[in-house]
Amino acid sequence: MVKQTAGHEQLGNFAEKFAELNDDVLFGEVWSREDKLSLRDRSLVTICVFMGKGLVDSSLKYHIANAKKNGITLSEMAEIVTHAAFYAGWPNAWAVFNLVKEVYADEIQSHNNERGTTHGGAFGMGEPNVNYAQYFVGNSYLKMLDKTESGVAFANVTFEPRCRNNWHIHHASKGGGQVLICVEGEGWYQEEGKEARSLKPGDIVVIPANVKHWHGAKKDSWFSHIAVEISGVDTSNEWCEPVTDEEYNKLEGK
């Protein structure tokens, strides 16, 4: 087992004893007793305890990633969370599944491909949008389609249900902006200070430069659109704050 050093790195300068107990005892002596209980089974137990206590933050995501490393497969993880849901509560299970989807994103996409349940319309889902993941709530996928000599770029962006990008602005001193062509599922588009617009396949959204906005999927639908970047002068993208659950849920209640 890889030696844990998080306690010393984050707390060692003022909580030395806690750091020692965390790294050397819990993740050292306890987790290393593989002759008594395997790392895989320790991961399983830990996830269920976290889920039961409603601790569904980044620390649980770490343990889910650790469980994956320790050999728990996607199908096993799904069964573990489903079984525990009857004892730990349904809302806790949903919260855990959201973390599982992030950790097992590649396996989930492969699973969907095998079952023929891919998304993205005629253009396909592409790959997990890891380079921009920090600007999204939920998982998104990106497939670059083309880029013309004039600099106009075309990309198919796919959002899982409830996924949306942060508020953002396409800056330009001249020209610029973006066009969205909806190709699959249902989603939302909203400009700052305006009512949100419901989107379905065939809808087109023309986004002017220098306008703060966001777009994403509805709660029960995957959503895909082609994003067309319009060339301009002094173009740049500014990523702003996330669309909060409160903001999003108000739309879904309409």
Backbone as CSV, one residue per row, in Angstrom:
resi,resn,N_x,N_y,N_z,CA_x,CA_y,CA_z,C_x,C_y,C_z
1,MET,0.848,-1.201,0.000,0.000,0.000,0.000,0.876,1.241,0.000
2,VAL,0.495,2.255,-0.802,1.252,3.499,-0.875,1.129,4.265,0.444
3,LYS,2.244,4.753,0.952,2.241,5.452,2.235,1.457,6.760,2.130
4,GLN,0.584,6.984,3.091,-0.238,8.183,3.144,0.532,9.312,3.828
5,THR,0.547,10.478,3.216,1.258,11.628,3.780,0.387,12.876,3.875
6,ALA,-0.902,12.760,3.560,-1.772,13.934,3.528,-1.830,14.645,4.871
7,GLY,-1.884,13.871,5.963,-1.956,14.474,7.283,-0.768,15.355,7.589
8,HIS,0.429,14.841,7.339,1.640,15.617,7.596,1.720,16.832,6.678
9,GLU,1.311,16.660,5.427,1.417,17.759,4.468,0.437,18.885,4.784
10,GLN,-0.777,18.542,5.226,-1.809,19.546,5.432,-1.917,20.036,6.867
11,LEU,-1.536,19.182,7.828,-1.746,19.534,9.234,-0.494,19.451,10.092
12,GLY,0.571,18.967,9.496,1.766,18.689,10.280,2.372,19.882,10.979
13,ASN,2.122,21.079,10.483,2.755,22.256,11.075,2.044,22.747,12.325
14,PHE,0.798,22.245,12.610,0.132,22.697,13.836,-0.675,21.595,14.528
15,ALA,-0.901,20.476,13.872,-1.621,19.356,14.491,-0.816,18.083,14.252
16,GLU,0.372,18.080,14.803,1.321,16.995,14.512,0.804,15.635,14.951
17,LYS,0.150,15.569,16.132,-0.318,14.278,16.630,-1.421,13.719,15.749
18,PHE,-2.368,14.581,15.344,-3.437,14.137,14.453,-2.857,13.626,13.139
19,ALA,-1.891,14.378,12.588,-1.253,13.974,11.335,-0.583,12.619,11.488
20,GLU,0.060,12.418,12.625,0.727,11.131,12.880,-0.287,10.002,12.959
21,LEU,-1.381,10.228,13.703,-2.409,9.190,13.836,-3.073,8.895,12.498
22,ASN,-3.308,9.941,11.677,-3.930,9.766,10.365,-3.038,8.976,9.418
23,ASP,-1.790,9.421,9.291,-0.900,8.827,8.287,-0.263,7.518,8.752
24,ASP,0.196,7.502,9.998,0.988,6.361,10.469,0.145,5.261,11.093
25,VAL,-0.961,5.644,11.744,-1.785,4.635,12.410,-2.950,4.197,11.515
26,LEU,-3.864,5.158,11.181,-5.017,4.784,10.364,-4.601,4.244,9.005
27,PHE,-3.878,5.079,8.211,-3.494,4.655,6.865,-2.193,3.855,6.844
28,GLY,-1.580,3.714,7.995,-0.358,2.916,8.087,-0.655,1.562,8.690
29,GLU,-0.779,1.524,10.013,-0.953,0.249,10.705,-2.281,-0.425,10.387
30,VAL,-3.387,0.344,10.379,-4.706,-0.273,10.190,-4.900,-0.753,8.751
31,TRP,-4.716,0.138,7.784,-4.936,-0.237,6.385,-3.931,-1.277,5.894
32,SER,-2.779,-1.368,6.515,-1.749,-2.300,6.031,-1.950,-3.726,6.540
33,ARG,-2.953,-3.959,7.360,-3.190,-5.317,7.893,-3.945,-6.157,6.865
34,GLU,-3.336,-6.341,5.726,-3.984,-7.040,4.622,-4.150,-8.532,4.880
35,ASP,-3.402,-9.065,5.838,-3.568,-10.476,6.190,-4.869,-10.711,6.959
36,LYS,-5.418,-9.625,7.532,-6.679,-9.722,8.260,-7.878,-9.366,7.377
37,LEU,-7.692,-8.344,6.553,-8.753,-7.879,5.658,-8.100,-7.197,4.462
38,SER,-8.481,-7.595,3.260,-7.833,-7.072,2.056,-8.109,-5.588,1.871
39,LEU,-7.257,-4.919,1.079,-7.473,-3.511,0.778,-8.810,-3.300,0.085
40,ARG,-9.159,-4.241,-0.780,-10.437,-4.149,-1.483,-11.594,-4.126,-0.497
41,ASP,-11.584,-5.050,0.463,-12.686,-5.115,1.423,-12.670,-3.932,2.379
42,ARG,-11.482,-3.423,2.708,-11.413,-2.235,3.556,-12.014,-1.027,2.829
43,SER,-11.774,-0.940,1.527,-12.376,0.141,0.745,-13.894,0.031,0.755
44,LEU,-14.398,-1.191,0.594,-15.838,-1.421,0.582,-16.459,-0.975,1.904
45,VAL,-15.852,-1.398,3.013,-16.370,-1.041,4.330,-16.345,0.477,4.527
46,THR,-15.237,1.106,4.140,-15.072,2.547,4.341,-16.123,3.340,3.581
47,ILE,-16.377,2.963,2.337,-17.377,3.663,1.527,-18.761,3.555,2.167
48,CYS,-19.103,2.368,2.658,-20.413,2.181,3.284,-20.542,3.010,4.564
49,VAL,-19.447,3.113,5.342,-19.488,3.915,6.560,-19.672,5.386,6.223
50,PHE,-18.903,5.879,5.252,-19.042,7.278,4.831,-20.461,7.546,4.342
51,MET,-20.986,6.635,3.546,-22.327,6.801,2.987,-23.360,6.816,4.106
52,GLY,-23.213,5.924,5.074,-24.151,5.850,6.177,-24.172,7.105,7.026
53,LYS,-23.031,7.766,7.136,-22.934,8.987,7.933,-23.238,10.243,7.111
54,GLY,-23.512,10.047,5.815,-23.816,11.193,4.957,-22.599,12.037,4.615
55,LEU,-21.402,11.472,4.704,-20.167,12.199,4.391,-19.845,11.986,2.918
56,VAL,-20.414,12.831,2.076,-20.311,12.644,0.625,-19.536,13.809,0.010
57,ASP,-18.356,14.068,0.564,-17.520,15.167,0.090,-16.291,14.626,-0.623
58,SER,-15.263,15.447,-0.752,-14.057,15.058,-1.483,-13.330,13.890,-0.821
59,SER,-13.490,13.738,0.498,-12.823,12.614,1.171,-13.431,11.288,0.727
60,LEU,-14.742,11.254,0.518,-15.359,10.023,0.009,-14.933,9.778,-1.432
61,LYS,-14.845,10.839,-2.226,-14.386,10.667,-3.606,-12.990,10.048,-3.628
62,TYR,-12.130,10.461,-2.680,-10.796,9.863,-2.573,-10.909,8.366,-2.303
63,HIS,-11.800,7.977,-1.390,-11.933,6.558,-1.051,-12.552,5.762,-2.197
64,ILE,-13.437,6.381,-2.974,-13.989,5.689,-4.144,-12.891,5.450,-5.173
65,ALA,-12.035,6.472,-5.391,-10.895,6.298,-6.307,-9.959,5.234,-5.786
66,ASN,-9.778,5.197,-4.471,-8.924,4.185,-3.861,-9.534,2.796,-4.049
67,ALA,-10.849,2.701,-3.922,-11.539,1.431,-4.124,-11.345,0.927,-5.553
68,LYS,-11.405,1.852,-6.497,-11.161,1.486,-7.898,-9.755,0.918,-8.064
69,LYS,-8.776,1.567,-7.455,-7.394,1.074,-7.506,-7.267,-0.295,-6.840
70,ASN,-8.079,-0.497,-5.811,-8.008,-1.753,-5.053,-8.839,-2.867,-5.657
71,GLY,-9.408,-2.626,-6.848,-10.017,-3.710,-7.604,-11.529,-3.778,-7.618
72,ILE,-12.216,-2.793,-7.031,-13.677,-2.808,-7.084,-14.121,-2.283,-8.436
73,THR,-14.841,-3.115,-9.167,-15.257,-2.769,-10.517,-16.468,-1.837,-10.499
74,LEU,-16.802,-1.295,-11.662,-17.956,-0.411,-11.791,-19.239,-1.133,-11.396
75,SER,-19.431,-2.349,-11.887,-20.657,-3.084,-11.570,-20.732,-3.414,-10.088
76,GLU,-19.590,-3.728,-9.485,-19.572,-4.007,-8.045,-19.883,-2.743,-7.245
77,MET,-19.318,-1.616,-7.667,-19.570,-0.363,-6.961,-21.054,-0.003,-7.029
78,ALA,-21.660,-0.191,-8.208,-23.093,0.086,-8.359,-23.913,-0.789,-7.422
79,GLU,-23.536,-2.051,-7.289,-24.265,-2.961,-6.418,-24.055,-2.614,-4.945
80,ILE,-22.838,-2.203,-4.586,-22.542,-1.809,-3.206,-23.419,-0.626,-2.789
81,VAL,-23.460,0.409,-3.639,-24.223,1.609,-3.303,-25.718,1.308,-3.290
82,THR,-26.192,0.493,-4.234,-27.600,0.127,-4.272,-28.005,-0.629,-3.006
83,HIS,-27.188,-1.591,-2.602,-27.473,-2.367,-1.385,-27.479,-1.462,-0.151
84,ALA,-26.464,-0.603,-0.047,-26.333,0.268,1.125,-27.443,1.321,1.187
85,ALA,-28.034,1.643,0.030,-29.069,2.680,-0.005,-30.238,2.356,0.909
86,PHE,-30.561,1.061,1.074,-31.699,0.678,1.902,-31.420,0.868,3.387
87,TYR,-30.149,0.979,3.742,-29.767,1.178,5.136,-29.289,2.604,5.408
88,ALA,-28.668,3.235,4.393,-28.065,4.562,4.581,-28.953,5.696,4.088
89,GLY,-29.970,5.373,3.295,-30.867,6.404,2.804,-30.707,6.675,1.321
90,TRP,-31.826,6.904,0.662,-31.834,7.124,-0.793,-31.096,8.395,-1.214
91,PRO,-31.301,9.534,-0.518,-30.550,10.743,-0.905,-29.039,10.551,-0.801
92,ASN,-28.591,9.823,0.230,-27.156,9.557,0.344,-26.651,8.736,-0.844
93,ALA,-27.473,7.775,-1.276,-27.073,6.935,-2.413,-26.922,7.776,-3.678
94,TRP,-27.879,8.697,-3.909,-27.770,9.568,-5.082,-26.484,10.385,-5.036
95,ALA,-26.172,10.918,-3.855,-24.964,11.733,-3.719,-23.719,10.905,-3.991
96,VAL,-23.701,9.661,-3.510,-22.548,8.787,-3.740,-22.434,8.428,-5.214
97,PHE,-23.564,8.129,-5.859,-23.524,7.778,-7.279,-22.957,8.928,-8.122
98,ASN,-23.240,10.170,-7.732,-22.663,11.298,-8.470,-21.146,11.295,-8.394
99,LEU,-20.596,10.921,-7.240,-19.135,10.810,-7.103,-18.610,9.614,-7.882
100,VAL,-19.352,8.512,-7.836,-18.943,7.312,-8.572,-18.855,7.605,-10.069
101,LYS,-19.814,8.381,-10.583,-19.802,8.711,-12.018,-18.554,9.502,-12.400
102,GLU,-18.079,10.349,-11.504,-16.867,11.115,-11.786,-15.641,10.209,-11.793
103,VAL,-15.551,9.325,-10.799,-14.367,8.462,-10.668,-14.323,7.400,-11.766
104,TYR,-15.486,6.851,-12.122,-15.562,5.753,-13.099,-16.043,6.248,-14.465
105,ALA,-15.789,7.498,-14.804,-16.318,8.078,-16.044,-15.907,7.276,-17.280
106,ASP,-14.649,6.879,-17.365,-14.186,6.127,-18.539,-14.885,4.776,-18.634
107,GLU,-15.038,4.101,-17.497,-15.699,2.794,-17.492,-17.169,2.918,-17.858
108,ILE,-17.808,3.996,-17.399,-19.218,4.206,-17.723,-19.407,4.445,-19.210
109,GLN,-18.500,5.221,-19.810,-18.609,5.462,-21.243,-18.414,4.165,-22.028
110,SER,-17.438,3.355,-21.617,-17.211,2.074,-22.287,-18.427,1.170,-22.139
111,HIS,-19.006,1.173,-20.947,-20.208,0.379,-20.689,-21.348,0.818,-21.600
112,ASN,-21.542,2.126,-21.730,-22.599,2.640,-22.595,-22.346,2.301,-24.056
113,ASN,-21.067,2.373,-24.461,-20.725,2.026,-25.848,-21.071,0.574,-26.147
114,GLU,-20.793,-0.307,-25.198,-21.065,-1.732,-25.388,-22.563,-1.999,-25.483
115,ARG,-23.344,-1.208,-24.748,-24.791,-1.418,-24.739,-25.502,-0.622,-25.821
116,GLY,-24.734,0.153,-26.566,-25.332,0.951,-27.621,-26.130,2.125,-27.104
117,THR,-25.803,2.589,-25.898,-26.536,3.704,-25.297,-25.686,4.966,-25.300
118,THR,-24.989,5.187,-26.369,-24.173,6.388,-26.463,-25.058,7.600,-26.721
119,HIS,-24.501,8.758,-26.481,-25.217,10.011,-26.680,-24.398,10.899,-27.602
120,GLY,-24.905,12.070,-27.858,-24.189,13.006,-28.713,-24.786,13.162,-30.082
121,GLY,-25.914,12.478,-30.338,-26.533,12.573,-31.654,-25.703,11.887,-32.721
122,ALA,-25.822,12.369,-33.949,-25.119,11.751,-35.075,-23.613,11.904,-34.982
123,PHE,-23.148,12.849,-34.167,-21.713,13.126,-34.109,-20.999,12.343,-33.015
124,GLY,-21.733,11.732,-32.087,-21.120,10.943,-31.023,-20.674,11.793,-29.848
125,MET,-20.432,11.117,-28.719,-20.103,11.808,-27.475,-18.694,12.374,-27.438
126,GLY,-17.767,11.683,-28.056,-16.376,12.086,-27.915,-15.793,11.580,-26.618
127,GLU,-14.863,12.342,-26.044,-14.138,11.926,-24.848,-14.560,12.778,-23.653
128,PRO,-14.351,12.261,-22.428,-14.625,13.094,-21.249,-13.916,14.441,-21.349
129,ASN,-14.626,15.486,-21.038,-14.136,16.858,-21.222,-13.244,17.270,-20.041
130,VAL,-12.144,16.541,-19.866,-11.323,16.707,-18.666,-10.629,18.062,-18.604
131,ASN,-10.270,18.621,-19.737,-9.535,19.895,-19.723,-10.387,21.058,-19.231
132,TYR,-11.699,20.906,-19.324,-12.599,21.972,-18.882,-13.486,21.528,-17.730
133,ALA,-13.182,20.385,-17.120,-14.039,19.836,-16.068,-14.243,20.806,-14.911
134,GLN,-13.235,21.628,-14.637,-13.346,22.568,-13.514,-14.403,23.640,-13.756
135,TYR,-14.836,23.795,-15.001,-15.826,24.811,-15.329,-17.220,24.225,-15.522
136,PHE,-17.426,22.971,-15.105,-18.711,22.302,-15.263,-19.172,21.723,-13.939
137,VAL,-20.481,21.717,-13.732,-21.096,20.950,-12.663,-21.589,19.660,-13.293
138,GLY,-21.019,18.516,-12.912,-21.357,17.255,-13.552,-20.387,16.924,-14.676
139,ASN,-20.653,15.824,-15.363,-19.758,15.322,-16.406,-20.206,15.768,-17.798
140,SER,-19.230,16.210,-18.578,-19.491,16.594,-19.966,-18.489,15.881,-20.872
141,TYR,-18.819,15.864,-22.156,-17.988,15.159,-23.145,-17.799,16.067,-24.351
142,LEU,-16.641,15.940,-24.976,-16.287,16.854,-26.069,-15.785,16.077,-27.280
143,LYS,-16.310,16.446,-28.444,-15.816,15.886,-29.701,-15.581,17.032,-30.672
144,MET,-14.304,17.331,-30.943,-13.971,18.375,-31.899,-14.329,17.887,-33.300
145,LEU,-15.001,18.747,-34.068,-15.456,18.369,-35.401,-14.587,18.964,-36.496
146,ASP,-14.285,20.246,-36.398,-13.492,20.874,-37.456,-13.078,22.273,-37.008
147,LYS,-12.081,22.799,-37.685,-11.681,24.192,-37.490,-11.249,24.733,-38.840
148,THR,-11.915,25.778,-39.289,-11.649,26.313,-40.612,-10.387,27.175,-40.601
149,GLU,-9.927,27.492,-41.803,-8.739,28.328,-41.929,-8.961,29.716,-41.339
150,SER,-10.220,30.161,-41.310,-10.524,31.488,-40.763,-10.592,31.486,-39.233
151,GLY,-10.454,30.288,-38.651,-10.442,30.201,-37.197,-11.767,29.827,-36.573
152,VAL,-12.796,29.522,-37.388,-14.084,29.106,-36.845,-13.992,27.646,-36.423
153,ALA,-14.273,27.365,-35.138,-14.148,26.008,-34.597,-15.528,25.411,-34.345
154,PHE,-15.687,24.101,-34.650,-16.928,23.383,-34.431,-16.661,22.230,-33.461
155,ALA,-17.480,22.108,-32.420,-17.304,21.019,-31.458,-18.664,20.540,-30.981
156,ASN,-18.807,19.238,-30.814,-20.034,18.676,-30.252,-19.826,18.484,-28.757
157,VAL,-20.652,19.139,-27.954,-20.546,19.058,-26.498,-21.765,18.309,-25.965
158,THR,-21.526,17.304,-25.129,-22.595,16.491,-24.562,-22.593,16.624,-23.044
159,PHE,-23.764,16.855,-22.463,-23.933,17.021,-21.023,-24.757,15.859,-20.479
160,GLU,-24.322,15.263,-19.383,-25.175,14.294,-18.717,-26.320,15.042,-18.020
161,PRO,-27.388,14.336,-17.609,-28.487,15.016,-16.916,-27.993,15.859,-15.735
162,ARG,-28.513,17.079,-15.639,-28.195,18.077,-14.616,-26.840,18.758,-14.818
163,CYS,-26.049,18.309,-15.760,-24.744,18.936,-16.009,-24.939,20.290,-16.680
164,ARG,-24.160,21.262,-16.275,-24.178,22.585,-16.916,-22.816,23.225,-16.738
165,ASN,-22.488,24.132,-17.658,-21.230,24.849,-17.505,-21.427,26.070,-16.613
166,ASN,-20.320,26.631,-16.141,-20.385,27.840,-15.317,-20.884,29.022,-16.147
167,TRP,-21.322,30.059,-15.478,-21.525,31.329,-16.161,-20.216,31.705,-16.844
168,HIS,-20.285,32.189,-18.066,-19.058,32.556,-18.762,-19.350,33.619,-19.828
169,ILE,-18.286,34.225,-20.329,-18.389,35.324,-21.299,-17.392,35.081,-22.428
170,HIS,-17.857,35.204,-23.671,-16.969,35.175,-24.834,-16.635,36.628,-25.187
171,HIS,-15.477,37.070,-24.774,-15.093,38.463,-24.997,-14.586,38.679,-26.426
172,ALA,-14.824,39.854,-26.946,-14.285,40.269,-28.247,-14.493,41.771,-28.394
173,SER,-13.519,42.437,-28.992,-13.686,43.865,-29.282,-14.432,44.073,-30.595
174,LYS,-14.439,43.034,-31.438,-15.173,43.079,-32.703,-15.492,41.649,-33.115
175,GLY,-16.726,41.416,-33.569,-17.108,40.068,-33.961,-17.202,39.167,-32.747
176,GLY,-16.804,37.896,-32.907,-16.781,36.958,-31.802,-18.157,36.440,-31.423
177,GLY,-18.240,35.832,-30.255,-19.472,35.204,-29.813,-19.497,33.727,-30.164
178,GLN,-20.671,33.133,-30.067,-20.802,31.694,-30.279,-22.206,31.373,-30.762
179,VAL,-22.329,30.278,-31.518,-23.632,29.768,-31.945,-23.768,28.334,-31.452
180,LEU,-24.913,28.015,-30.856,-25.209,26.655,-30.420,-26.275,26.054,-31.324
181,ILE,-26.021,24.848,-31.829,-26.988,24.113,-32.641,-27.345,22.848,-31.878
182,CYS,-28.560,22.754,-31.390,-28.965,21.641,-30.537,-29.242,20.405,-31.384
183,VAL,-28.649,19.272,-30.992,-28.745,18.069,-31.822,-29.384,16.879,-31.107
184,GLU,-29.419,16.882,-29.758,-30.014,15.733,-29.058,-30.411,16.129,-27.649
185,GLY,-31.529,15.576,-27.171,-31.953,15.787,-25.798,-32.553,17.162,-25.560
186,GLU,-32.660,17.509,-24.276,-33.230,18.794,-23.893,-32.315,19.510,-22.911
187,GLY,-32.251,20.827,-23.044,-31.348,21.590,-22.186,-31.861,22.987,-21.901
188,TRP,-30.984,23.782,-21.283,-31.288,25.163,-20.928,-30.215,26.096,-21.461
189,TYR,-30.627,27.317,-21.779,-29.694,28.406,-22.078,-30.216,29.644,-21.359
190,GLN,-29.312,30.359,-20.705,-29.737,31.558,-19.991,-28.672,32.638,-20.046
191,GLU,-29.099,33.860,-20.344,-28.240,35.031,-20.263,-28.507,35.751,-18.950
192,GLU,-27.502,36.393,-18.420,-27.636,37.095,-17.149,-28.744,38.150,-17.233
193,GLY,-29.640,38.116,-16.232,-30.725,39.091,-16.183,-31.918,38.748,-17.038
194,LYS,-31.904,37.591,-17.720,-33.007,37.199,-18.584,-33.555,35.837,-18.185
195,GLU,-34.764,35.521,-18.635,-35.368,34.223,-18.388,-34.607,33.137,-19.150
196,ALA,-34.547,31.963,-18.564,-33.892,30.839,-19.231,-34.730,30.358,-20.411
197,ARG,-34.057,29.852,-21.410,-34.722,29.345,-22.615,-34.594,27.827,-22.656
198,SER,-35.700,27.141,-22.833,-35.702,25.689,-22.964,-35.267,25.302,-24.377
199,LEU,-34.395,24.299,-24.481,-33.831,23.913,-25.775,-34.161,22.465,-26.117
200,LYS,-34.372,22.238,-27.415,-34.618,20.896,-27.931,-33.924,20.773,-29.287
201,PRO,-33.787,19.546,-29.829,-33.106,19.376,-31.114,-33.678,20.267,-32.206
202,GLY,-32.791,20.920,-32.945,-33.193,21.835,-34.009,-33.149,23.284,-33.602
203,ASP,-33.129,23.550,-32.291,-33.040,24.932,-31.834,-31.637,25.492,-32.062
204,ILE,-31.583,26.775,-32.352,-30.308,27.467,-32.564,-30.248,28.667,-31.626
205,VAL,-29.115,28.818,-30.956,-28.908,29.939,-30.045,-27.736,30.765,-30.559
206,VAL,-27.962,32.042,-30.796,-26.890,32.951,-31.202,-26.479,33.745,-29.956
207,ILE,-25.252,33.538,-29.512,-24.767,34.174,-28.292,-23.862,35.339,-28.672
208,PRO,-24.273,36.563,-28.376,-23.419,37.708,-28.717,-22.146,37.713,-27.883
209,ALA,-21.127,38.359,-28.382,-19.907,38.544,-27.605,-20.202,39.414,-26.391
210,ASN,-19.429,39.195,-25.335,-19.461,40.032,-24.127,-20.765,39.915,-23.337
211,VAL,-21.476,38.803,-23.505,-22.715,38.557,-22.761,-22.496,37.375,-21.822
212,LYS,-22.781,37.567,-20.551,-22.617,36.506,-19.549,-23.782,35.527,-19.662
213,HIS,-23.467,34.212,-19.694,-24.502,33.216,-19.937,-24.031,31.847,-19.462
214,TRP,-24.933,30.870,-19.529,-24.585,29.464,-19.287,-25.545,28.581,-20.084
215,HIS,-25.173,27.316,-20.237,-26.050,26.353,-20.889,-25.741,24.954,-20.387
216,GLY,-26.727,24.072,-20.459,-26.530,22.712,-19.963,-27.776,21.873,-20.130
217,ALA,-27.735,20.665,-19.547,-28.817,19.685,-19.724,-29.918,19.880,-18.688
218,LYS,-31.114,19.425,-19.022,-32.194,19.364,-18.050,-31.949,18.183,-17.108
219,LYS,-32.725,18.133,-16.031,-32.430,17.173,-14.964,-32.625,15.714,-15.379
220,ASP,-33.529,15.464,-16.316,-33.842,14.081,-16.697,-33.440,13.754,-18.132
221,SER,-32.547,14.550,-18.705,-32.214,14.351,-20.121,-30.736,14.605,-20.389
222,TRP,-30.141,13.740,-21.180,-28.850,14.078,-21.768,-29.084,15.191,-22.787
223,PHE,-28.045,15.945,-23.076,-28.201,17.073,-23.990,-26.906,17.282,-24.762
224,SER,-27.046,17.464,-26.076,-25.880,17.711,-26.925,-26.142,18.890,-27.848
225,HIS,-25.121,19.704,-28.022,-25.200,20.785,-28.997,-23.851,20.949,-29.687
226,ILE,-23.910,21.420,-30.915,-22.684,21.815,-31.607,-22.398,23.260,-31.228
227,ALA,-21.208,23.509,-30.750,-20.779,24.862,-30.406,-19.904,25.389,-31.535
228,VAL,-20.298,26.516,-32.089,-19.550,27.146,-33.185,-18.928,28.433,-32.659
229,GLU,-17.617,28.453,-32.576,-16.909,29.650,-32.112,-16.750,30.626,-33.281
230,ILE,-17.294,31.817,-33.118,-17.231,32.818,-34.180,-15.929,33.610,-34.058
231,SER,-15.220,33.740,-35.163,-13.950,34.462,-35.136,-14.190,35.949,-34.886
232,GLY,-13.220,36.595,-34.287,-13.337,38.009,-33.979,-11.987,38.601,-33.624
233,VAL,-12.009,39.787,-33.092,-10.789,40.499,-32.718,-10.687,40.528,-31.192
234,ASP,-9.482,40.254,-30.698,-9.230,40.261,-29.250,-10.180,39.306,-28.524
235,THR,-10.324,38.091,-29.037,-11.244,37.132,-28.426,-10.598,36.422,-27.235
236,SER,-11.412,36.154,-26.242,-10.982,35.379,-25.072,-12.226,34.919,-24.340
237,ASN,-12.083,33.868,-23.552,-13.194,33.354,-22.759,-12.934,33.618,-21.284
238,GLU,-13.942,34.094,-20.586,-13.853,34.321,-19.148,-14.831,33.390,-18.440
239,TRP,-14.279,32.499,-17.602,-15.122,31.583,-16.836,-15.432,32.196,-15.487
240,CYS,-16.703,32.174,-15.124,-17.164,32.821,-13.890,-17.670,31.764,-12.911
241,GLU,-18.566,32.164,-12.023,-19.025,31.285,-10.956,-19.936,30.186,-11.492
242,PRO,-20.033,29.058,-10.772,-20.948,27.989,-11.183,-22.409,28.414,-11.078
243,VAL,-23.253,27.738,-11.812,-24.699,27.883,-11.660,-25.090,27.041,-10.448
244,THR,-25.588,27.678,-9.405,-25.860,26.966,-8.168,-27.039,26.011,-8.325
245,ASP,-27.123,25.037,-7.405,-28.262,24.122,-7.412,-29.565,24.890,-7.221
246,GLU,-29.532,25.928,-6.407,-30.736,26.729,-6.174,-31.206,27.391,-7.462
247,GLU,-30.276,28.001,-8.218,-30.630,28.624,-9.487,-31.182,27.586,-10.459
248,TYR,-30.482,26.452,-10.547,-30.851,25.405,-11.498,-32.206,24.794,-11.147
249,ASN,-32.415,24.482,-9.868,-33.658,23.815,-9.462,-34.881,24.703,-9.672
250,LYS,-34.712,26.009,-9.625,-35.828,26.904,-9.904,-36.328,26.718,-11.326
251,LEU,-35.383,26.511,-12.249,-35.775,26.285,-13.650,-36.478,24.954,-13.803
252,GLU,-35.925,23.924,-13.155,-36.477,22.582,-13.320,-37.861,22.458,-12.695
253,GLY,-38.209,23.406,-11.840,-39.532,23.359,-11.221,-40.619,23.982,-12.071
254,LYS,-40.202,24.627,-13.186,-41.180,25.310,-14.040,-41.918,24.320,-14.947
